Amino acid sequence: MRAPLGDFDVVRPAPEALDLLVAPVADAVRGWSGAVPADELIHVDTDPQWADTATFVEHYGPELLAQSVNCVVVAGKRAGETTLAACVVLSATRVDVNGVVRRQLGARKASFASIDTAVGGTGMEYGGITPIGLPGSWPILVDAAVADLPYVLIGSGSRRGKLIVPGKAFAGLPNAVVIEGLGA
């Protein structure tokens, strides 16, 4: 099987790679009910030392930068309550935490969640967090530029491997909201 983007040696539909996925991601793929069939979620095996976007595209090809996506965990605070959310943006952009995210969450203050909070709340490895398999109560904010791409490359829940996913699949995740200008 060939991946719809990039050139990877080991490529499988995610439902056939459940053993390589962390539990919350494997559970989400196993129970997938989105408009995009689960077989269109592709797992590519990659070396964990190249997991970060900059080194990943340096190693696997600079053409992948335009299709690479990051999922970052943010914390919105208001009246002593904290709301955790995920933001999905193109890797070449930055999440507008203090503007778009803060307003969307109805928070007085928003910031990136600490590594411990992100890892503990997701059950995923830092540097591999993906919106697929996040807690069902979390808002998932998706930049419209991501949803518009035919396929994107994103973490698989661990630093080993990536997922290649149709951009429109993110709009169908539980509590997902597609937002213009989330990534600036």
C-alpha positions in Angstrom: 0.0 0.0 0.0 1.2 3.5 -0.8 0.4 6.5 1.4 -1.7 9.3 -0.2 1.2 11.6 0.6 4.9 11.1 1.3 7.1 8.1 0.8 7.0 5.7 3.7 8.2 2.1 3.9 5.5 0.7 6.2 1.9 1.9 5.4 -1.3 0.3 6.7 -4.9 1.4 7.2 -5.2 2.4 10.9 -7.6 -0.4 11.7 -4.9 -2.9 10.7 -2.3 -1.1 12.9 -4.2 -1.1 16.2 -1.2 -2.8 17.9 1.0 0.2 17.1 -1.5 2.8 18.5 -1.9 3.9 22.1 -5.0 2.7 23.8 -7.2 5.8 23.3 -6.4 6.1 19.7 -6.8 2.4 19.0 -10.2 2.6 20.8 -11.3 5.5 18.6 -10.2 3.8 15.4 -11.9 0.6 16.5 -15.2 2.5 17.2 -14.9 4.9 14.3 -18.2 6.2 13.0 -17.2 9.3 11.0 -18.3 10.2 7.5 -14.8 9.2 6.3 -14.4 5.4 6.5 -11.9 4.2 9.0 -9.8 2.5 6.3 -9.0 6.1 5.0 -7.1 6.7 8.3 -3.6 5.6 7.4 -0.8 4.7 9.8 2.8 5.1 8.6 5.5 3.7 10.8 8.2 6.3 11.4 11.3 6.6 13.7 10.5 8.3 17.0 13.7 10.4 16.8 12.2 12.2 13.9 8.7 12.9 15.5 9.0 16.7 15.9 7.8 18.5 12.8 11.1 20.3 11.9 13.2 17.1 12.1 10.4 15.0 10.5 10.2 17.1 7.3 14.0 17.3 7.2 14.3 13.5 7.3 11.2 12.4 5.4 10.9 15.3 2.9 10.3 19.1 3.0 7.2 18.7 0.8 5.4 17.2 3.8 5.5 20.5 5.7 2.5 21.9 3.8 0.4 18.9 4.9 1.7 18.5 8.4 -0.7 19.3 11.2 -0.1 19.8 15.0 -2.6 19.0 17.7 -1.9 21.1 20.8 -3.7 21.0 24.1 -4.8 24.3 25.6 -6.4 25.2 29.0 -9.1 27.9 29.2 -9.8 29.3 32.7 -12.9 31.2 33.9 -14.2 31.6 37.4 -11.9 29.0 38.8 -12.9 26.4 36.2 -10.5 25.0 33.7 -11.6 23.6 30.3 -9.1 21.5 28.3 -9.4 21.6 24.6 -7.4 20.5 21.5 -6.4 22.8 18.7 -5.6 21.3 15.3 -3.6 23.7 13.0 -1.1 23.5 10.2 2.4 23.0 11.5 3.6 26.1 9.8 1.2 28.2 11.9 0.7 29.1 15.5 -2.5 28.7 17.5 -4.1 32.0 18.3 -4.5 31.1 22.0 -5.1 34.6 23.4 -7.7 35.6 20.7 -9.6 32.9 18.9 -9.2 30.1 21.4 -9.9 32.2 24.5 -13.1 33.6 22.8 -14.2 30.1 21.6 -13.8 28.6 25.0 -15.5 31.6 26.7 -12.4 31.8 28.9 -11.0 34.8 30.7 -7.5 33.4 30.2 -6.2 30.7 27.9 -2.8 29.1 27.6 -1.0 26.0 26.4 -1.5 23.1 28.8 1.5 21.9 30.7 3.2 18.7 29.3 2.0 16.7 32.4 -1.6 17.9 31.9 -1.5 17.2 28.1 -0.1 13.7 28.5 -2.1 12.9 31.6 -5.4 14.1 30.0 -4.9 12.4 26.7 -3.1 9.1 27.5 -0.8 10.0 24.6 2.9 10.8 24.3 4.0 14.4 24.1 5.0 15.1 20.6 2.5 12.6 19.2 -0.9 13.9 20.5 -3.7 13.6 18.0 -7.4 14.6 18.2 -8.4 11.1 17.4 -9.1 9.4 20.7 -9.3 12.5 22.9 -11.7 12.5 25.9 -15.2 13.0 24.5 -15.9 16.0 26.6 -13.1 18.1 25.2 -13.8 20.7 22.5 -11.7 20.1 19.4 -11.0 23.3 17.5 -10.0 22.7 13.9 -8.5 25.4 11.7 -10.5 25.6 8.5 -7.3 25.3 6.5 -6.8 21.8 7.9 -10.3 20.7 7.1 -9.9 21.9 3.6 -6.8 19.7 2.8 -7.4 16.3 1.0 -5.0 14.6 3.5 -2.9 15.7 6.4 -0.1 14.2 8.4 -0.6 14.2 12.2 0.6 12.4 15.3 -0.6 8.9 16.1 -0.8 9.2 19.8 2.9 8.2 20.2 6.1 9.5 18.9 6.5 6.3 16.8 4.3 6.6 13.7 2.0 9.2 12.2 -1.5 9.2 10.9 -2.5 10.4 7.4 -6.1 11.5 7.6 -8.4 13.3 5.2 -8.7 16.9 6.5 -12.5 16.7 6.5 -12.4 13.8 9.0 -11.5 16.2 11.8 -14.8 18.1 11.4 -16.7 14.9 12.2 -14.9 14.2 15.5 -17.0 14.6 18.7 -17.2 18.2 19.9 -15.3 19.4 16.8 -15.7 23.0 15.6 -14.1 24.2 12.4 -12.8 27.8 12.8 -11.4 30.2 10.3 -8.1 31.8 11.5 -7.4 29.4 14.4 -3.8 29.1 13.1 -2.0 32.4 12.4 
